[in-house]
């Protein structure tokens, strides 16, 4: 059976759990990650030398990095990635964009406004983070406003799992934000999925 190491409060762990539920795969999950269980111990570092969650274990096979795990699961089951080459490339493009471009700007705002992390209380830096984050969200709005149901077209893919969790975080942050109607409709479509509603729960922004 598949085993996932990671805490459900991690957005990257929830990516993998959402995909597993979409695929209706059986799995076991073991809590790892601060503040629950420190991954910087030899036992965990032997599996992922970065000391990060999630980690997937299947027999003797060990895989880390959430997007790599999403691709592996989609390839393994033959779904959640389009067969058409151009649509598949678009899905992978947006999957990579979520990690490399969309996620970094939100760090300060999320720590300040959602996690309430001590030391993240500079109003100017919060506002800057929201502006930078909003600029990236505007790119997603532009893509979705073209009329496709999902980011790579009319087929739900692993890119929508990653982006859906990011959109949920955007919706959850208590700040003045630009209106993004196409993103809002996309969010509702993803929330209408059983696994989407489960892993975009309000208690885990």
N, C-alpha and C positions, 0 to 999 in steps of 0.2 A: 504494500500500500504506500501511496505517496505520503510523505511527512513534510510539513512546513514548520520551520522554526521562525518565530516572530510574534510580536504583540499586536493585537488588533488596532491599537491606537496609532500604529504606523501606517501612513498613507500607502507606502510601497508594499507592505504586507497585505493591505486590503485590495490592492490591484490583483494580486495573485489569488486571494480567496474569492474575489468576484469571478475571475476567470474559471476557477475550479467549479464554482456553483453553476455558471453558465454551461459548462461542459458536463455537469452532473457527475463529476468524478468524486469518488470516496477519498478522504484524506484524514490524516491526524495532524493536529496542530499542537506545538509545544511552545509555551511562553518563553521568549528571549527578548532582550532589549531593555534598556533602562527606562523607568525606574524599577522594573519587575525583576530582571535577571541580567546581570552584566555580561555582555558578549565578548568582553576583552579578556577572557580567560582561556587557558590553553585548550580546553575541550572544544570551545566554539571556534577559536582561531585555527584549529586544525581543519575545520570545515570551510571557513571563510576568513582568510588572513586579514581582511579589512575590518573585521569585527562589526559587521553591519547585518541587519535583517532586511529582507527575508533570505532564507536558505531553503532550497528544495532538496529532499533526499528521496531517491527511488532505488532501493537495493544498494548497490555499490556506487551509484551515480549521484554526485553532489553538484548542485548548480546554484550560483548566487548572481545578484543583480536582477532586480524585479523585471525589467524589460526583456532580458534574456530568458527569464522563466516564462513570461507571457508568450514569447515567440516559440519556445520549446513546447509548451502545452498546446498551442494552436497547431503547430506542425505535427505533434504526436497524434492529435485527434482529427486533423484534417478539416477543422472549422475555425472560425473567428479570424481568419485571414483569407482575403479573396484569392480565387484561382487565377483571375485575370491579372496579367502582369502589371499593367499600369495602376489598377486599383490597389493591388498589393503593395506596390511601391509607395503610393500615396498614404496608405495605412501606416507603413513603417516610417515614412517621413514625419507624420504627425505624432507618432509614438516617440520618436527621437526628439522632436520639438518640445513635447511636454516636459521632458527631463532637462533638456539643455537650455531652453529659452523661456518657457512659461514658469517653471518652478523657482529659479533663483531670485527674481525680484520680490517675491512675497515674503522672504525670510524675516525681515525686520517687522513688518506689519503683523504677521501671524504670531510671532513671539510676543509682540506688544499687546495685541487686541484679542487674541484667542487663548494663547497659552499663559498670558500674564507673567512672562519670564522676567525676573528682577533685572533691572538695568536696561530694559527695552522701553524707555519712557520719554524719548526725545520726540516732541511733536513734529519737528521738521523732518526727521528721518522717517517717521511713520508716514507722513504725507508723501514724501519722496517714494517710498516703497509702494504705496497705493497707486501713485501716478505711473510708475514704471510697470507695475503689474497690470494696470488698466490698459496701457499701451499694447501689451502682449495680448490681453483679452480681446482688444479691438481687432486684432488679426484673426482670431478665432471667429469673432462675430462676422467679419467680412467673408470668411470661408463659408460659414453656415447660411449666411444670407443669400447665397447662390441657389438655395432651394433643395439641397440634398438632405435626406433625413439624418445622415451620419457624416462624420468628417471625411471619410474616403469615398462617399457615395451613398447608395441606398442600402448598403449591407453593414450591419453592426459588426465591428471588429475589435480587436484588442486595443486599438488606438482610442476607441470610445470609452473603454474601461479606464484607461489612464487619464484621459481628458475629463471624463465624468467626475472623477474624484477631485481633480483640480478645480473644476467648475463648482462643485459642492463647497469647496473651501472658499472660493470667491463669494458665493452666495452667503456663506456663514459669517464672514468677517463684518463686524459692526462699524461701517465707515461709509462716508459719502462716496458713491461710485457712479460711473457713467451708466446710462441705460443701454442694455444690450439685449434687444428683444429676441433676436435669433438664438442667442445663447440661452435665454430663458426658456424658449420653446424646446430646445435641445435637452436642457436639464429635465424638463417635464417628461420628455420621451424616455430618457434614461431612468428616471425615477419610477416610470410605469413598469419597468422590468422587475421581476421578483428579486433577482440578485442585486440589481441596482439599488432598489429601495433598502435592501438589507445592509449593503456596504457603504451607502452614502447616508447612513443614519445621522440624525442631528447631533447625537452624542459624540461623534467622532469626526469633527471637522479637520 
